[in-house]
Amino acid sequence: MIIAEGKPIQEVLAMIAPYDKIIVAGCKGCVTVCSAGGEKEVGILSSALRLARQVQGRSLEIKEVTLERQCDVEYLEAMREYADSFQAIVSLACGAGIQFVAEKFRKHPVLPGVNTQFIGVAEEQGVWTERCQSCGNCVLDRTGGICPVARCSKSLFNGPCGGSKGGKCEIDSQVECGWQLIYDRMKELGQLDKLEEPMPIKDWSTSRDGGPRKRVREDLKI
Amino acid sequence: MKSGSRLEKLLTGGHFVVTGELGPPKGADVAVVEKKANLLKENVDSINVTDNQTAIVRMSSIAVSALLIRMGLEPNMQMVCRDRNRIAMQSDIFGAYALGIRNILCLSGDHQKFGNHPTAKNVFDLDSIQLIQAVKKMRDEHKVLGGDEIEGAPQMFIGAAANPFADPFEYRVIRLAKKAAAGVDFIQTQCIYDMEKFERFMKMARDRGLHEKVHILAGVTPLKSVGMARYMKEKVAGMEVPDEIIDRMRKAGKEKAREEGLNICVEQIQRLRQVEGVHGIHLMAIEWEDAVHGIVERAGLLPRPEAN
C-alpha cells in the first residue's frame, strides 16, 4: 500500500491561515490502513485545528468527511453538494488523491494534510517499510523477491557496495543492506549462482524518468 | 596496449607498482593540488584523484587529473555513479581522454548522506560494474551505451575497487569476478589492516583464476594515531582493524604513534609483496602526503621504474 504520514500541525495551520471554512477530507484506502488519513485522523486533525484557531481567537468551520477513495472520480463527487460552501479542501489522501481532488474541484485551493512517503508494507503494528519504487520493470525473479532498486540505498544491481557491514547499510546502522538480504535469500534458495551473472544496465524509461506514466486497457473502456 | 598509460605499461611489464592518492581541494585553489602532487612525484607511478569522496564537494576529478598531467604526473581519474547519469559520465570520459587522462577508476560512490549536501538527490543510473562495461564498450567497440558509433574512442585503462572487508565476505570474490567479467583491467582494494582476511580473500580470488585476469593492487593507509585506528574500526563501514594493530598503536604512545603507524605500513607492504597475485600497492596517505616518500623508500620500492 501507499504509506503516508500526517503533516505537522503548524504546517497545516499555516496553509489554512487565509480561510475560515474548510473541508478536511480523508480517504478509506491506503491512508486509513497506515493510520495517516482515515476517518480517525480526520477527526484528530480537525479538533487540533479548531483548538489552535480558538487560541488564535479566530473562528474555523470544518466539514469532516472521509471518502471511499480519492483516486476514483465517482467517490469525489460526494463532496460536490456542499463544496461551494467552503473555501478550501485539506486532503489527507496520498499525493494521487490530493491531486485528483484538485483536478475535480477547480475553484478550491486543495491543500495536502499528509506527506506521501512510499509503497510499503506493515512490518509490524505501527511500523511500515518501503518495498517498491514502481520502476515499471520488475526484476524480483532474479533477486530472490527482494528489490535492489527499493532496498539498496544506491539502487545497485550487481551486489553490495563496500559499505555493507554486519547486514547493515553504510547510511544507517538501523537500515538493512538490501544486497545482504538478497544474498541470504538466494543462498537459502540454493541459487547463488544466479548472482554471478551481471545484471544488465537498466532501462529507466519505464520509471518516472520516462515522464508521467499512463496505462490504458482498451477492453475496459466504456 | 589498451591505453598506453604508464600504469598499464608497468603492470603488463611485470613491475610491482605503487599508486598514490590525491584528494582535491574543497575549492578552486590550484596551489593545494600542486603541493600534494609534489609530495607524490617520483614516489608513485600513478595518482588516484578522488571524485568528491565522502560526498563532499571538491574540485572535480577531471580538472585535477588534467592539472596533474600539466605537472608531468599520471592521474588515475576516479569516477563515481552517485552524481551523474550515463549521458554525463560518457561525455566526461570523452573529455577526460581528450585532456590526456588514460586511467579511470569506476566506483559506486559514497552515499551523499555522509557529505556536506545530505539533502541532495542521487543518481546511480549505472552501478560501478555497469560503468566498467560502458568504458569498455566505448574503448573496444567504439560505441556509446546507446549503440551510436563514436568519433575517437577513449582508450582507457579501466580500474575498479574491491573491498575484502565488507559483507557478505563470501560474495566479495564473486563481485570481483563480475568486475573481471565486465572488463576491468586493474583493481585497487580498500585499506588493508587485517592481513589474514585479505590473504583468505586472495586465495579465493586465485582459486577462480582472477589474479591472472586482473592486476590487483593492495590498498594501504598509514595510521596516524590510535584514535584513527579505533575510528576506522568502529565508524567506517567496510573497514576492519585487528586489535593487534590497535594495541601496537596504543603502546607506541602519543609521541611515537606516527612512527609506529609508518612501521606498520612498511611491514604490511613487505608482507603484501609476498602474496601471490598482488601486483602492487595503492598507498592512501590521507592528508599525510609527506609520509609517502619515506614509506615507499623504506619498503624498498624506490626509485620507481621507467615505463617503456
Interface residues (C-beta under 8 A of the other chain):
Chain A: S153 K154 S155 L156 F157 N158 G159 P160 C161 G162 G163 S164 K165 G166 G167 K168 E170 I171 D172 C177 W179 Q180 Y183 D184 L192 L195 E196 P198 P200 I201 K202 W204
Chain B: C81 R82 R86 S108 G109 D110 H111 K113 F114 N122 F124 D125 L126 D127 S128 I129 Q130 Q133 A134 L145 A161 A162 N163 A166 D167 P168 Y171 I174 R175 A177 K178 A181 A182 Q190 A237 G238
